[in-house]
Amino acid sequence: MQMARFAQWSAISFLFSGYQWVFNNPACNGFGRFPTFGLQALRYTWNFDFSLPFVGLGILAPISVAWSMLIGGLLSWGLLWPLLSRMEGQWFAARLAPWDIRGVYGYYLTVAMALLLSDAAYHMVKGIVGAVLARRAAQRGGKEGSAAAEEEQQAASSGR
């Protein structure tokens, strides 16, 4: 049953991707960059991507991850990047290539790397602290368990 559903949705995804490829509009990249929020918002890459793999990934992600990605996307693309775009020429050189590290892309990259590294550091520390606490609890439980076993053995031997 699962494999049949998987095959069914894989075929639907393949056909829909083919449809998108055939009916590609160069002005807005067809369904790849559909201007859901208007052409002004499309300049800041606010668009809807009808890619079924992204929809599937959204279905597979836990709700906490989905909300975190939504809020992060809204804050970064709706607030942070438009503010940085206005600082062109003041904080960084103007008229640079979109992917030049000396321009606004340097800010994008710095913020993204800071988020990734801080999240990784948090989860490493959380994992190490959790492992240490679990080991201490197991050691305490082992000592208490062995003391209780000795008492049971003494009680059983004295009862004979």
Backbone as ProteinMPNN parsed JSONL, in Angstrom:
{"seq_chain_A": "MQMARFAQWSAISFLFSGYQWVFNNPACNGFGRFPTFGLQALRYTWNFDFSLPFVGLGILAPISVAWSMLIGGLLSWGLLWPLLSRMEGQWFAARLAPWDIRGVYGYYLTVAMALLLSDAAYHMVKGIVGAVLARRAAQRGGKEGSAAAEEEQQAASSGR", "coords_chain_A": {"N_chain_A": [[0.821, -1.199, 0.0], [1.897, 1.272, 0.86], [4.019, 1.561, -0.946], [2.615, 1.682, -3.318], [1.231, 4.106, -3.014], [3.453, 5.783, -2.854], [4.556, 5.446, -5.411], [2.413, 6.443, -6.9], [2.272, 9.188, -6.128], [4.828, 9.953, -6.854], [4.652, 9.725, -9.622], [2.7, 11.669, -10.118], [4.091, 13.945, -9.273], [6.182, 13.917, -11.141], [4.755, 14.287, -13.56], [3.581, 16.808, -13.061], [5.879, 18.375, -12.805], [6.823, 18.136, -15.417], [4.725, 19.461, -16.744], [5.095, 22.028, -15.703], [7.572, 22.592, -16.844], [7.024, 22.588, -19.586], [5.14, 24.67, -19.875], [6.497, 27.138, -19.309], [6.93, 30.42, -18.357], [8.904, 33.049, -19.311], [8.8, 35.629, -18.16], [7.917, 35.486, -15.487], [8.969, 33.099, -14.766], [7.213, 30.973, -15.094], [5.406, 28.595, -13.255], [7.379, 28.324, -11.444], [8.255, 30.653, -10.188], [5.894, 32.101, -9.188], [4.158, 35.118, -8.992], [2.704, 35.557, -6.307], [2.216, 37.499, -4.343], [2.315, 39.832, -5.751], [4.038, 41.935, -8.201], [5.845, 43.775, -7.138], [6.569, 42.662, -4.671], [7.754, 40.432, -5.696], [10.236, 41.287, -6.501], [11.698, 41.177, -4.157], [11.922, 38.516, -3.9], [9.57, 37.317, -2.962], [7.583, 34.918, -3.522], [5.571, 32.19, -4.756], [6.456, 28.891, -4.89], [5.601, 26.281, -6.828], [6.642, 23.739, -6.528], [6.496, 20.34, -6.158], [8.265, 18.633, -4.661], [9.077, 20.422, -2.618], [6.651, 20.833, -1.326], [6.19, 18.235, -0.409], [8.367, 17.99, 1.342], [7.629, 19.892, 3.206], [5.403, 18.62, 4.258], [6.567, 16.441, 5.499], [8.153, 17.563, 7.477], [8.357, 18.27, 10.998], [5.875, 20.049, 12.935], [6.936, 22.06, 14.558], [9.36, 22.652, 13.296], [8.386, 23.538, 10.853], [6.921, 25.865, 11.598], [9.03, 27.36, 12.66], [10.618, 27.727, 10.369], [8.832, 29.195, 8.796], [8.416, 31.567, 10.321], [11.064, 32.456, 10.49], [11.585, 32.844, 7.753], [9.724, 34.851, 7.12], [10.634, 36.949, 8.773], [13.28, 37.311, 7.833], [13.179, 37.661, 4.938], [11.103, 39.486, 4.753], [11.683, 41.596, 6.44], [14.463, 41.932, 7.274], [16.136, 41.694, 4.888], [15.016, 43.631, 3.033], [15.603, 45.964, 4.543], [18.398, 45.853, 4.591], [18.885, 46.136, 1.86], [18.298, 48.799, 1.437], [20.477, 50.006, 2.531], [22.478, 49.971, 0.718], [25.428, 51.152, -0.654], [25.975, 52.67, 1.571], [26.569, 50.967, 3.829], [27.839, 48.98, 2.449], [29.509, 48.465, -0.699], [28.033, 49.91, -3.606], [26.201, 48.718, -6.474], [27.302, 46.159, -6.953], [27.84, 42.762, -8.033], [25.091, 40.466, -7.647], [25.891, 38.197, -6.162], [28.272, 38.848, -4.991], [30.586, 38.762, -2.424], [31.358, 41.021, -1.075], [29.221, 42.678, -1.04], [25.701, 42.933, -0.382], [25.269, 40.239, -0.231], [27.259, 39.293, 1.425], [26.274, 39.988, 3.937], [23.986, 38.381, 3.976], [25.176, 35.853, 3.952], [26.747, 35.911, 6.285], [24.825, 36.175, 8.345], [23.356, 33.826, 7.927], [25.321, 31.832, 8.369], [25.961, 32.407, 11.03], [23.548, 31.752, 12.283], [23.372, 28.988, 11.686], [25.738, 27.986, 12.914], [25.342, 28.76, 15.606], [23.025, 27.314, 16.217], [23.975, 24.7, 15.884], [25.965, 24.649, 17.891], [24.37, 25.001, 20.17], [22.815, 22.623, 20.131], [24.85, 20.736, 20.362], [25.915, 21.278, 22.941], [23.601, 20.856, 24.448], [23.196, 18.117, 23.941], [25.546, 16.999, 25.057], [25.357, 17.789, 27.768], [22.942, 16.496, 28.401], [23.744, 13.812, 28.062], [25.723, 13.572, 30.063], [24.179, 14.061, 32.374], [22.388, 11.894, 32.199], [24.145, 9.767, 32.462], [25.104, 10.184, 35.069], [22.716, 9.828, 36.48], [22.228, 7.147, 35.907], [24.428, 5.967, 37.15], [23.918, 6.626, 39.826], [21.493, 5.313, 40.143], [22.373, 2.707, 39.735], [24.056, 2.28, 41.948], [22.246, 2.575, 44.05], [20.511, 0.556, 43.356], [22.16, -1.72, 43.622], [22.664, -1.667, 46.36], [20.102, -2.106, 47.347], [19.666, -4.662, 46.387], [21.594, -6.105, 47.802], [20.555, -5.845, 50.406], [18.189, -7.301, 50.13], [19.244, -9.84, 49.665], [20.509, -10.309, 52.093], [18.324, -10.332, 53.817], [16.958, -12.512, 52.816], [18.797, -14.556, 53.324], [18.954, -14.523, 56.113], [16.438, -15.292, 56.82], [16.33, -18.008, 56.457]], "CA_chain_A": [[0.0, 0.0, 0.0], [2.755, 2.451, 0.915], [4.769, 1.674, -2.199], [1.675, 2.114, -4.352], [1.039, 5.549, -2.809], [4.709, 6.434, -3.215], [4.635, 5.44, -6.874], [1.36, 7.33, -7.405], [2.654, 10.58, -5.932], [6.02, 10.2, -7.676], [4.174, 9.948, -10.989], [2.036, 12.978, -10.14], [5.158, 14.941, -9.193], [6.871, 13.917, -12.429], [3.876, 14.901, -14.558], [3.439, 18.223, -12.749], [7.155, 19.012, -13.168], [6.812, 18.225, -16.876], [3.785, 20.533, -17.085], [5.766, 23.289, -15.398], [8.656, 22.8, -17.788], [6.463, 22.901, -20.903], [4.466, 25.971, -19.828], [7.372, 28.039, -18.566], [6.83, 31.806, -18.803], [10.148, 33.712, -18.93], [8.58, 36.856, -17.383], [7.865, 35.162, -14.067], [9.468, 31.74, -14.64], [6.084, 30.047, -15.034], [4.983, 28.285, -11.895], [8.551, 28.284, -10.576], [8.285, 31.895, -9.394], [4.591, 32.715, -9.392], [4.101, 36.319, -8.139], [1.507, 35.468, -5.476], [2.023, 38.73, -3.587], [2.467, 40.968, -6.653], [5.335, 42.083, -8.837], [6.742, 44.507, -6.232], [7.093, 41.683, -3.714], [8.588, 39.49, -6.443], [11.602, 41.825, -6.501], [12.337, 40.688, -2.928], [11.748, 37.06, -4.006], [8.357, 36.831, -2.305], [6.808, 34.229, -4.533], [5.154, 30.846, -4.388], [7.059, 27.875, -5.743], [4.69, 25.142, -6.894], [7.438, 22.526, -6.64], [5.95, 19.295, -5.289], [9.209, 18.187, -3.629], [9.014, 21.332, -1.474], [5.403, 20.536, -0.615], [6.429, 16.988, 0.31], [9.267, 18.276, 2.455], [6.822, 20.57, 4.218], [4.53, 17.634, 4.906], [7.387, 15.562, 6.333], [8.778, 18.296, 8.58], [7.505, 18.45, 12.172], [5.208, 21.359, 12.972], [7.832, 23.048, 15.167], [10.302, 23.051, 12.26], [7.638, 24.304, 9.857], [6.66, 27.201, 12.15], [10.308, 28.051, 12.769], [11.011, 28.143, 9.026], [7.912, 30.243, 8.354], [8.71, 32.81, 11.041], [12.389, 32.893, 10.038], [11.472, 33.358, 6.383], [9.012, 36.132, 7.152], [11.503, 37.968, 9.358], [14.454, 37.62, 7.018], [12.847, 38.193, 3.621], [10.15, 40.581, 4.851], [12.161, 42.693, 7.268], [15.903, 42.122, 7.295], [16.747, 41.937, 3.582], [14.675, 44.968, 2.504], [16.361, 46.984, 5.275], [19.776, 45.819, 4.106], [18.915, 46.648, 0.488], [18.295, 50.269, 1.499], [21.784, 50.483, 2.99], [23.456, 49.819, -0.355], [26.191, 52.386, -0.841], [26.369, 53.196, 2.878], [27.227, 49.905, 4.589], [28.628, 48.181, 1.521], [29.627, 49.108, -2.007], [26.848, 49.832, -4.468], [26.298, 48.167, -7.833], [28.094, 44.942, -7.042], [27.085, 41.6, -8.508], [24.227, 39.968, -6.573], [26.531, 37.165, -5.337], [29.586, 39.311, -4.55], [30.67, 38.666, -0.961], [31.582, 42.358, -0.524], [27.954, 43.398, -1.063], [24.647, 42.492, 0.526], [25.398, 38.794, -0.07], [28.096, 39.084, 2.607], [25.383, 40.029, 5.096], [23.168, 37.163, 3.926], [26.009, 34.717, 4.31], [27.149, 36.042, 7.682], [23.672, 35.874, 9.187], [23.036, 32.405, 7.775], [26.354, 31.041, 9.048], [25.813, 32.612, 12.47], [22.403, 30.948, 12.726], [23.724, 27.568, 11.619], [26.728, 27.659, 13.93], [24.763, 28.866, 16.946], [22.119, 26.187, 16.395], [24.806, 23.511, 16.067], [26.586, 24.732, 19.213], [23.318, 24.765, 21.164], [22.446, 21.214, 20.165], [25.984, 19.978, 20.893], [25.946, 21.471, 24.386], [22.416, 20.18, 24.98], [23.443, 16.679, 23.887], [26.592, 16.634, 26.014], [24.784, 17.931, 29.113], [21.972, 15.415, 28.57], [24.466, 12.548, 28.232], [26.355, 13.585, 31.378], [23.128, 13.888, 33.385], [21.873, 10.531, 32.112], [25.155, 8.858, 33.032], [25.076, 10.351, 36.53], [21.493, 9.193, 36.984], [22.409, 5.694, 35.799], [25.373, 5.562, 38.184], [23.2, 6.694, 41.104], [20.509, 4.229, 40.134], [23.108, 1.451, 39.851], [24.506, 2.138, 43.346], [21.06, 2.342, 44.888], [19.988, -0.756, 42.984], [23.02, -2.76, 44.182], [22.453, -1.658, 47.811], [18.806, -2.751, 47.6], [19.832, -6.095, 46.1], [22.335, -6.676, 48.938], [19.624, -5.941, 51.538], [17.275, -8.418, 49.849], [19.988, -11.067, 49.827], [20.718, -10.517, 53.536], [17.037, -10.683, 54.4], [16.623, -13.865, 52.377], [19.689, -15.498, 53.983], [18.631, -14.552, 57.542], [15.136, -15.934, 56.959], [16.474, -19.457, 56.326]], "C_chain_A": [[0.866, 1.265, 0.0], [3.511, 2.649, -0.385], [3.861, 2.123, -3.34], [1.421, 3.612, -4.245], [2.288, 6.324, -3.22], [4.831, 6.531, -4.729], [3.614, 6.398, -7.478], [1.793, 8.789, -7.285], [3.943, 10.928, -6.666], [5.619, 10.474, -9.117], [3.497, 11.31, -11.114], [3.079, 14.095, -10.108], [5.894, 15.054, -10.518], [6.029, 14.61, -13.498], [3.722, 16.408, -14.319], [4.718, 18.982, -13.078], [7.272, 19.152, -14.675], [5.896, 19.328, -17.366], [4.421, 21.895, -16.829], [6.851, 23.596, -16.417], [8.122, 23.214, -19.161], [5.87, 24.305, -20.922], [5.252, 26.948, -18.965], [7.284, 29.436, -19.17], [8.098, 32.542, -18.38], [9.954, 34.962, -18.069], [8.555, 36.572, -15.885], [8.285, 33.728, -13.803], [8.329, 30.745, -14.439], [5.59, 29.845, -13.621], [6.155, 28.253, -10.928], [8.662, 29.501, -9.677], [6.984, 32.646, -9.631], [4.442, 33.909, -8.458], [2.801, 36.386, -7.325], [1.196, 36.8, -4.8], [2.222, 39.984, -4.433], [3.879, 41.107, -7.167], [6.328, 42.854, -7.966], [7.364, 43.549, -5.217], [7.986, 40.657, -4.406], [10.031, 39.978, -6.526], [12.376, 41.38, -5.282], [12.191, 39.174, -2.8], [10.618, 36.524, -3.131], [7.488, 36.213, -3.391], [6.409, 32.861, -4.009], [5.741, 29.879, -5.392], [6.173, 26.641, -5.7], [5.44, 23.821, -7.023], [6.913, 21.483, -5.647], [6.971, 18.709, -4.317], [9.23, 19.109, -2.407], [7.754, 21.098, -0.654], [5.567, 19.257, 0.198], [7.347, 17.176, 1.502], [8.521, 18.988, 3.578], [5.893, 19.622, 4.95], [5.332, 16.759, 5.863], [7.969, 16.266, 7.555], [7.827, 18.385, 9.768], [6.961, 19.88, 12.232], [6.106, 22.427, 13.591], [8.855, 23.552, 14.146], [9.601, 23.92, 11.219], [7.357, 25.724, 10.351], [7.951, 28.005, 12.246], [10.769, 28.555, 11.403], [10.117, 29.267, 8.51], [8.244, 31.572, 9.017], [10.075, 33.354, 10.62], [12.351, 33.473, 8.642], [10.784, 34.705, 6.341], [9.897, 37.246, 7.703], [12.661, 38.328, 8.436], [14.071, 38.275, 5.699], [11.872, 39.361, 3.682], [10.677, 41.789, 5.594], [13.657, 42.953, 7.071], [16.48, 42.462, 5.924], [16.282, 43.246, 2.934], [15.404, 46.102, 3.226], [17.812, 47.022, 4.806], [19.888, 46.378, 2.693], [18.932, 48.17, 0.465], [19.646, 50.841, 1.898], [22.874, 50.325, 1.932], [24.126, 51.168, -0.62], [26.632, 53.003, 0.465], [27.154, 52.146, 3.665], [28.131, 49.054, 3.724], [28.573, 48.843, 0.155], [28.372, 48.887, -2.851], [27.209, 49.201, -5.807], [27.268, 47.002, -7.949], [27.214, 43.816, -7.575], [26.254, 41.038, -7.356], [24.896, 38.947, -5.659], [27.94, 37.551, -4.914], [29.595, 39.377, -3.023], [30.879, 40.04, -0.313], [30.303, 43.188, -0.465], [26.976, 42.846, -0.042], [24.714, 40.975, 0.748], [26.284, 38.45, 1.122], [27.27, 39.108, 3.882], [24.5, 38.78, 5.138], [23.967, 35.98, 4.462], [26.401, 34.747, 5.78], [26.004, 35.678, 8.618], [23.335, 34.393, 9.116], [24.048, 31.535, 8.509], [26.263, 31.203, 10.562], [24.647, 31.783, 13.019], [22.734, 29.466, 12.737], [24.705, 27.178, 12.723], [26.168, 27.754, 15.342], [23.79, 27.724, 17.222], [22.907, 24.9, 16.63], [25.453, 23.504, 17.452], [25.561, 24.453, 20.311], [22.998, 23.282, 21.269], [23.597, 20.332, 20.645], [26.04, 20.076, 22.404], [24.766, 20.753, 25.04], [22.616, 18.663, 25.002], [24.467, 16.227, 24.904], [26.059, 16.716, 27.439], [23.773, 16.814, 29.383], [22.647, 14.076, 28.793], [25.119, 12.466, 29.605], [25.313, 13.372, 32.468], [22.558, 12.48, 33.368], [22.862, 9.537, 32.711], [25.187, 8.964, 34.547], [23.848, 9.673, 37.135], [21.613, 7.675, 36.936], [23.373, 5.198, 36.864], [24.718, 5.587, 39.561], [22.192, 5.566, 41.214], [21.181, 2.877, 40.289], [23.577, 1.205, 41.273], [23.328, 1.842, 44.254], [20.479, 0.964, 44.618], [20.821, -1.88, 43.589], [22.861, -2.818, 45.691], [21.13, -2.346, 48.156], [18.901, -4.258, 47.368], [20.578, -6.783, 47.243], [21.42, -6.84, 50.141], [18.662, -7.101, 51.347], [17.983, -9.753, 50.064], [20.208, -11.369, 51.305], [19.424, -10.927, 54.205], [16.665, -12.115, 54.021], [17.509, -14.888, 53.104], [19.396, -15.594, 55.475], [17.299, -15.261, 57.798], [15.245, -17.446, 56.865], [16.774, -20.04, 57.6]], "O_chain_A": [[0.61, 2.205, -0.753], [3.633, 3.772, -0.874], [4.292, 2.861, -4.226], [1.396, 4.313, -5.256], [2.201, 7.379, -3.849], [5.172, 7.587, -5.262], [3.909, 7.087, -8.455], [1.687, 9.544, -8.252], [4.136, 12.078, -7.061], [6.182, 11.358, -9.762], [3.697, 12.02, -12.099], [2.959, 15.079, -10.838], [6.198, 16.157, -10.971], [6.544, 15.431, -14.258], [3.732, 17.192, -15.268], [4.66, 20.107, -13.574], [7.763, 20.168, -15.168], [6.241, 20.055, -18.298], [4.299, 22.807, -17.647], [7.024, 24.75, -16.808], [8.693, 24.084, -19.82], [6.075, 25.051, -21.88], [4.724, 27.511, -18.007], [7.535, 29.616, -20.361], [8.351, 32.654, -17.18], [10.858, 35.325, -17.316], [9.114, 37.338, -15.099], [7.995, 33.187, -12.736], [8.474, 29.779, -13.69], [5.38, 30.805, -12.88], [5.953, 28.164, -9.717], [9.11, 29.397, -8.535], [6.991, 33.726, -10.223], [4.583, 33.751, -7.245], [1.911, 37.181, -7.628], [0.031, 37.184, -4.698], [2.289, 41.087, -3.891], [4.807, 40.486, -6.648], [7.532, 42.612, -8.049], [8.561, 43.627, -4.941], [8.872, 40.078, -3.778], [10.953, 39.167, -6.612], [13.594, 41.218, -5.354], [12.324, 38.623, -1.707], [10.701, 35.408, -2.618], [6.752, 36.91, -4.089], [6.859, 32.433, -2.946], [5.549, 30.027, -6.599], [6.015, 26.024, -4.646], [4.9, 22.869, -7.586], [6.891, 21.723, -4.44], [6.579, 18.312, -3.22], [9.383, 18.636, -1.281], [7.788, 21.159, 0.575], [5.141, 19.189, 1.351], [7.127, 16.583, 2.558], [8.754, 18.719, 4.756], [5.627, 19.804, 6.138], [4.831, 16.376, 6.92], [8.246, 15.619, 8.565], [6.622, 18.557, 9.582], [7.532, 20.797, 11.642], [6.044, 23.588, 13.186], [9.182, 24.739, 14.129], [10.156, 24.918, 10.759], [7.537, 26.684, 9.601], [7.964, 29.199, 11.947], [11.257, 29.679, 11.288], [10.599, 30.192, 7.856], [8.342, 32.595, 8.34], [10.233, 34.558, 10.415], [13.005, 34.479, 8.365], [11.207, 35.602, 5.612], [9.911, 38.355, 7.17], [12.99, 39.503, 8.273], [14.59, 39.343, 5.373], [11.82, 40.157, 2.745], [10.177, 42.898, 5.403], [14.061, 44.068, 6.741], [17.24, 43.424, 5.803], [17.107, 43.925, 2.324], [15.783, 47.091, 2.6], [18.389, 48.097, 4.642], [20.881, 47.026, 2.362], [19.521, 48.767, -0.436], [19.935, 52.009, 1.64], [24.055, 50.523, 2.218], [23.457, 52.188, -0.787], [27.578, 53.79, 0.478], [28.27, 52.407, 4.113], [29.093, 48.467, 4.221], [27.705, 49.673, -0.115], [27.746, 47.828, -2.81], [28.373, 49.162, -6.206], [27.977, 46.881, -8.948], [25.987, 43.916, -7.564], [26.672, 41.125, -6.201], [24.515, 38.831, -4.494], [28.726, 36.688, -4.521], [28.711, 39.98, -2.414], [30.606, 40.205, 0.876], [30.301, 44.282, 0.097], [27.366, 42.359, 1.019], [24.272, 40.478, 1.784], [26.08, 37.42, 1.764], [27.53, 38.338, 4.807], [24.291, 38.193, 6.201], [23.498, 35.217, 5.305], [26.386, 33.713, 6.446], [26.206, 34.944, 9.585], [23.057, 33.771, 10.142], [23.663, 30.594, 9.202], [26.465, 30.239, 11.3], [24.752, 31.188, 14.092], [22.411, 28.763, 13.695], [24.523, 26.158, 13.389], [26.484, 26.919, 16.189], [23.736, 27.219, 18.343], [22.54, 24.098, 17.489], [25.485, 22.467, 18.114], [25.858, 23.745, 21.273], [22.918, 22.741, 22.372], [23.362, 19.296, 21.267], [26.196, 19.061, 23.083], [24.928, 20.112, 26.079], [22.247, 18.002, 25.973], [24.291, 15.192, 25.547], [26.286, 15.806, 28.235], [23.753, 16.25, 30.477], [22.191, 13.281, 29.615], [25.08, 11.417, 30.247], [25.535, 12.588, 33.39], [22.272, 11.924, 34.428], [22.467, 8.584, 33.382], [25.287, 7.951, 35.238], [23.937, 9.023, 38.177], [21.139, 6.992, 37.843], [23.168, 4.124, 37.429], [24.929, 4.684, 40.37], [22.061, 4.94, 42.265], [20.615, 1.981, 40.915], [23.516, 0.079, 41.766], [23.399, 0.97, 45.119], [20.012, 0.286, 45.533], [20.267, -2.889, 44.026], [22.916, -3.905, 46.266], [21.047, -3.08, 49.141], [18.276, -5.037, 48.087], [20.244, -7.908, 47.615], [21.488, -7.857, 50.831], [18.351, -7.811, 52.303], [17.387, -10.693, 50.588], [20.112, -12.519, 51.734], [19.432, -11.792, 55.081], [16.109, -12.846, 54.841], [17.036, -15.966, 53.462], [19.577, -16.664, 56.056], [17.074, -15.774, 58.894], [14.268, -18.122, 57.188], [16.933, -21.257, 57.7]]}, "name": "protein", "num_of_chains": 1, "seq": "MQMARFAQWSAISFLFSGYQWVFNNPACNGFGRFPTFGLQALRYTWNFDFSLPFVGLGILAPISVAWSMLIGGLLSWGLLWPLLSRMEGQWFAARLAPWDIRGVYGYYLTVAMALLLSDAAYHMVKGIVGAVLARRAAQRGGKEGSAAAEEEQQAASSGR"}
